Amino acid sequence: MVRARPLLGTTVVLLTAGAVHATPADFFGFGPRSQALGGTGTALAEGFETTYSNPALLSQSQQPEAALGWQAAHFAVEVRGANENPGASQDGLAGTYFGLVLPIPLGKPLRDRIALGVGTFAPSRLLVRARVLAPEDPQLPLLSDQVQSLNAAAGVGVDLGYGVRLGLGALALAQVVGEVDVSTGSDGRVSAIVEQQMIAAYTPVAGLALDAGGGTVLGAVWRGVLQADFDMQVRVEDLGELVLPELNISGVAQYDPMQVQVELGQRWQRWALAVGATYQRWSAFDGWRRATVTCPADDADCQAVPAERIVFHDTVVPRIALERRFDLGGHAEAASRLGYFFEPSPLPEQSEDSNLWDNDRHAVTVGYGVTVQHPVALSLDCFHQVHILTPRMHQKSSEVSASNPGYPRTRVSGWVHNTGLTATLRL
């Protein structure tokens, strides 16, 4: 039993406390090599990372492989000019990667042309969580709130010959539905029974890779909207003269917009260069909260807490990366990696009542990997990312400041550090 009072507040807790609004793959990239190379990989990805970067490239894999890794991120965000500093409460991230690639052993003419792959990232503390805040509450919904969620990718890649590869796959997230029954027990105490169920949310992924010869590869991938909702129906009964309607504590726990990533990759002996961009259709997203009361058709304005209306802007994220491989002698090889991307914020300046603060980000990424072929084929890859939050000022008019006195003028800035290590075994 849990007491009813916390359940009727502004926060819904699903497996743990906090807020989540997108996936770590969308924020950082997926896998150690991609994250070291500025989130690129649509043209030159390898291994289990291709399940997210471009499933068409799975068909390059000629050996079964399994990968296990660790990743952690730290957020250092500063908000000046506000009565509260939500930047100080930005949660860090720690979790594990698991990846698997399986070439399908078929005879001619399909030999070495089809491969399957799966990849997952699981935070160490949770599976899914969500927080319902009013838009005027101070919050940074697209920073650390994005990255703390379990997400998975799976796909199949096919080599059609003549330099053409196609891939199909799916991305998955966990979402929660449930019921809360609040009532008065025989002892006169108000209590609640909570039942919740976790189900999966999916979106398709489609990829294409064209080998133009001379080491040039053009890659493109489309990812659908990946949205995980939460919906807790609250029924209140037997509270004497107090009669409450059925409430819905619901909204969007995690959201990745529809996106298209295009990339040109070039290899020269031991060098590799990738240049690309990702288009993200944020304008189709209408916010995280939903109305708390479902209104009848003859009373459309009955909402106790209506959903906020937020305007998001589409964004384009440019990316560039460079890799250099070195022969270490014997059966070993190393690779140094460097990347950069710039991610503009889809949220406008907060000049009205809402306080949904967000920043443009410059991300510089580096990495290093070592591969040995004897006595077993084993790779160790590490990476580090530094995200610089471009300082941003939110200035409200005098009329708005009078109704929202805590946040008339705020400046948001900071850093994000992300690092990880993965081991990959090939059979």
N, C-alpha and C positions, 0 to 999 in steps of 0.2 A: 504494500500500500504506500502511496505517496500523497501528501496533502494537496488539495486542489488549488490552493492559492498560487503557488509557483507556476502551475500549468496555465493559468489565465493571464499571465503577464505578457511582456512583449517578446520574450525569448523562447524559442523552441529548441530543445536539445536533442539531437539524434546521435546516439552512441557516445558523444562527448560534447564539450562546449566549444563555441566559436563560430566562425563563418567561412564559407567556401563558395567561390563564384566562378571558378574555371579549373583547368587541369594543369599540372606541372609541365606536361609536354607542350602545351600552348605557350606557357610562360618562358621556359628555359630551352626547350628542345627535348628530344627523346633519345637516350643512350649516351655513352661517354664520348664517342667520336663526333656525333652531331653537335653535342653541347660544346665541345672544344672548337668546333668549326662554325660558330655563330648561328646554330640552328639550321644550317644548310643540310643537304643530303638528298634532295629530290633528284639530282642527277648522278651523285657519286656515293650514295650511302652503301653500307655493307652490313651483313649479318642481320640480327633481329631488329636493329634500328629501322630497317626498311619497312617493317609492318606499319610504322607511322609515317616515315619520310616519303616513301614511295614503294608500295607493295610490288610494283613491276620489277624492281631490282632484286627481289627474292630469287628470281630465276637465275641470277649469277652464281648462287651458292652451289658448289659441287660436293661439299662435305657436310655431314650433320655437325651441328655445333650447339653448345649450351653455354649460357653466360649467367653470371651471378655478380651483382654489384651493390654498392652503397652510395648514397648521395645525401648531402646536408646543405641547407641554406640558412643564412642569417640576414635579417632585415634591420637596418639602422635608419629609421625614418624620424625626421624632426618636423614638428608643426609649431610654428611661432605665431603669437597673436591670438591664441584661443585659450579659453578657460580650461579646456581639457586637451590633453595631448595623446590622441589615439595612436600616434606613431610609436610611443613607448610601449604599447601593448601588442605590437605586431609579433605574432608567433613565428618561431623558426620552423624549419622543416628537417626531418630526417626519415630516411626510408630505404628500401631495398629494391633492386632491379632483378628481374629474372627474364631470360630470353631463350628461345629454342628455335632452331631452323632445321628442317627435315627435307632434303631433296627426295623427290619421288622416284624410286628405281623402276623405270619403265624401259622397255625395249625400243629399238628403232621404230619409227623416226622421232620418238619423244624422249629418247635418252638424254639426260642432263638438261631438260628443258622446263621442268615444273618443280617448284619447291613451295613448301608450306612454312609459315613462321608465326610465332606468338611472342609477345613481349608484355610485361606488366611492371608497374611501379606501385609499391604499397608503402604508404607512410607508416611509421612504427607505432603511432598512437591512436589511429582511427581508421574507419572505412568511409564514413560520410558524416558531415555535420553541417548545421545551418543556423543562422541567427537572423531574426526578424527585427530590423531597426526602422524607425521612422526616418524619412529622408532628411529631416532637420537635425538628426543626431550626428555628431562628428564621426566620420568613418572613412576608411581607405579601402573600398571594396575590391579594387583591382590589383592590389599589391599582395601581401601575404595571404589574403583571403582566397587568392586564385589557386595556390599550389598545393594545398593540403587535402588531397583526395586520392583514393585508389583509382587508377585507370588502367585499362588493358587494350591491347591492339592485336589483331590477328589478320592474316592475309594469305593469299596465294599468288604467286607470280608465274607467268608463262612466257617462254622465249619463242616468239613466232618465226624467228629467222629473219635474215636480211636486216639485222640491227634493230628490230622492233620487239619491244617487250611490253606486255600488258599485265596489270595487277588489279585485284579486287580484294577488299578487306572490310573490316568493321572495327570501330572504336566502341568501348563500353565503359559505363560508369554505374555506380550503385545509387539507387534512389529509394526513399522510404515512404511507405504509406502506413496508416494505422488509425486507431480509435482511442479516445479517452472518455471513459464513463465516470462522471462525477456524481456522487450521491451521498446521502446521510445514512450512516450505519445505525444499527440497533442501539449503539452506545451514545448516539447523538453527535458523533464526530463526522466531519465532512472528509471524505477520502475519495481517491480516484483509482481506477484500474486502467492500466495502459497496455495496449496491444499494438505491436508494430511489426511490419514485415518488410524485408529488403528485397527489391526486385531490380533487374538490370535495365538500363537505358542504352540504346544502341544508335549508331549512325553509320552509314556506309562510307567507304573510301575507294576511290578509283585512281589508278596511276598509269602513266605512259612514259616510256623511255625510248629515245631514238638515238642509236649509235651512228653518227655521221661519218665515222672513220677518222683516222689520224688522232685518236684519243679524245675526240669531241663527242659529248653526250648532251642531249637536250632532254630534260625531265619536267614533267608536269603532274601535279596531284590535286585532286578535288576531295575535300572533306565536308561532309554535311554538318548541319547543326547538331551539336552534342549537348543535350540538355537533360539534367537530372533534377526532378522535382521532389518536393516533400509535401505531404498532405496528411495532417492529423485532424480528424474530426472530433470535436469536443461536444459531448452530450451531457447536459446538466439536468438532473432529476431529483425529486424529493428534497427540495430545499425550502419547503414551507411556502410562504407567500412569494418568495423570490422566484420569478420565472425568467429564464434566459433562453434565447434562441440557440439553435445548433450553430456552433462556431467552427470555422475552418482556419486552423493555423497552417497556412500553406504558402508556397512560393517556389522559387527556383534556387536550389542549393548550389548547382554548378552549371556553368554555361560556357561553351566554346562556340563562337559564331561560325557560320559557313565560311570556308576559306578556299582559295586557290593559290597554290604555290608553283611558281615557274622558275626554272634554274638552268643555267648553262654551265657545264663542267668541262674542263680541259685537263688532260694528263700529258706530261712530257717526261718520259723516263721516270725520274724519281720525284717529280713535282706534280702537284695537282692544284688547280684553281677552280673555285666555284663562285658564281655571281648569280644572284636571283632576287626575287621579291615575293612577298606573301600579301595577298589581298584578303582582308577580313571584313565581312558584312555585318558590322555591329549595328547598323541602322535598323535591322530587323528585330532587335531585342527591345522589349518594352519594360524591362525592370525585373527585380527579384521578388517583390511582394505581390500577393494576391489579396483580394477582398476577404475580410473575416466572416462576412455573412453573405449567403447566396440569396439575392433578392427575388421576390416573386415578380411575375411579368407586369402586374398592375402597380408595383411600387419600386421603380428602378433606382431610387435614391435612398434605399434603406441601409446602406452599408454603415456599419459602426466604424470601421477603419478602411477607407477605400484604398485601392492600390495606387501608389504614386506613379506619376507620369514622368519618365525620364527620357530625354532625347540623347541618343548615341550617334556618333559619326563613324562612317566607314573609315578604315585605315589601310595604309600600304606600308609594309615593313621591308625595307631594303636590307640585303645581306651580302656579305663577301667573306671568303675564307681561303686560306692557303695551307697546303700540307707539303712537307719535305720528308722523304724517306731516306734512311741511312743504312748501309750494310755494316753490321757489327762484326762480321767475320764468322766463320763456322756455319752454324745453322740459325743465326739470330739476325733480326732486323729491327730498327727503331724508326719512329715517326714523330716529328714535331709539328704542332698544329697551332694555327692562329686564326681568329675570326672576329667579325664585328657585325652588329645589326643595330638599327635604330627603330624603336617602336613608339609611334605617336599615341597619345592617349585618345580613346574614343569619347571621353567625357569632356564637356565644355567647362569653361570657368564657372565657378559657383557664385553667381551674382544675385541669385534669388534666395528663397528660404532654405533650400536644400544644402547639405554639407557633404556631398559625395566627392571627396578630394581624390585627385589622381594626377600623375605626372607623365610626361614623355620620358623615355628611357634610352640612354646610350649603353650598349653592352659590349665589352671587350672580353674575348674568350681565348684561352690558351689550353694546350693539352700536350701530352706525351704518351707514347705507347711503345711497348717492346713485344716482339713476337719471336718465339723459338719454335723450331720444327722437330727437335730431337731432345730427349727421348719421346716426348709427346708434343703435339701442336698446341701451344698455349700462348695466349696474348694477355697482357696486362695494360690497361689504358686508364689514364687519369686525366682530369680536366679541372679548370677553375674559371669561373665567370665573375666579372665585376660589372654590376649594373649601376650606372650613375643616373639618379633621378634629377632631371633638369628642374632647378628651383622654379616654383610657380606661385604667383600671388592670386588670391581670391578676394576681390573687393566688392562689398555690397553697397547698395545705395543707402542714403540716410533713412528712407522710408522702410526698407527691409531691415536695416540694422536696429531700428526701434522695436520690431517684433522678434528679432533674433539677436539679442544683445551680446550673446557669448562669442559670436564669430563674425564680427563686422569686417575684419581684415585679417587674413591668415596667409602665411607663407609656408609651403610644404617643400621639403628637399630631403635628400638622403642617399643611401647606398644599399645595394643588395650584393651579398657574396654567396656564391654557389659552388660547391666542389664535390667531387666524387671519384670513385675507383671501381673498375669492373674487370673481372677475370673471365676469359672465354676459352673453352676447351673445344678443339675440333677433332673429330674421330676419323 
